[in-house]
Amino acid sequence: MFFRDGFFWGMHLIWWGIWLVALGWIFFGPSNWPYPEEEEDDILVTLKRRFAKGEITAQEYEESKSLLKSDK
């Protein structure tokens, strides 16, 4: 059909290039791109969570909070 004009090989090579780029992106692209990286919990956030769960009392919370803020 278009073998002698060169159109066939040109379009054929373009499609191979598109497939190679797509497969390369799938297999070698960033693996954790849509997911944000986990951040380390701040000590004060952990302290607030423990207080909210009832693991520590209000007095222990205030003492720990003032102790942590004085160290900074």
C-alpha positions in Angstrom: 0.0 0.0 0.0 2.3 2.8 1.2 5.5 0.7 1.4 7.3 2.5 -1.4 6.4 6.0 -0.4 7.8 5.6 3.1 4.6 6.6 4.9 4.1 3.2 6.4 7.5 3.0 8.1 7.2 6.6 9.3 3.9 6.0 11.0 5.0 2.6 12.2 8.1 4.0 13.9 6.0 6.9 15.5 3.6 4.4 17.0 6.4 2.2 18.3 7.9 5.3 19.9 4.6 6.2 21.5 4.3 2.7 22.9 7.8 2.7 24.2 7.4 6.0 26.0 4.1 4.9 27.5 5.5 1.5 28.7 8.7 3.3 30.0 6.5 5.7 32.0 4.5 2.8 33.4 7.5 0.7 34.5 10.2 3.3 35.2 8.1 6.3 36.2 7.8 7.6 39.7 6.2 4.8 41.8 4.8 6.9 44.6 3.9 10.0 42.7 0.2 10.3 43.6 0.8 9.6 47.3 2.3 12.2 49.6 5.2 11.1 51.6 4.5 10.3 55.2 5.6 13.0 57.6 7.0 12.3 61.0 4.6 13.2 63.8 5.4 16.2 65.8 5.9 15.5 69.5 3.2 18.0 70.5 0.7 16.3 68.1 1.4 13.0 69.7 1.0 14.5 73.1 -2.4 16.0 72.1 -3.5 12.6 70.7 -2.6 10.8 73.9 -4.6 13.4 75.9 -7.5 13.1 73.6 -7.5 9.3 74.0 -7.4 9.6 77.7 -4.1 8.0 78.1 -2.8 11.0 80.2 -4.5 13.4 82.5 -4.8 17.2 82.0 -2.1 17.8 84.5 0.3 15.4 82.8 -0.5 17.0 79.5 0.2 20.5 80.7 3.4 19.5 82.4 4.7 17.6 79.4 3.7 20.5 77.1 5.5 23.1 79.2 8.6 20.8 79.4 8.7 20.3 75.6 8.3 24.0 74.9 11.0 24.9 77.4 13.5 22.7 75.6 13.1 24.5 72.3 
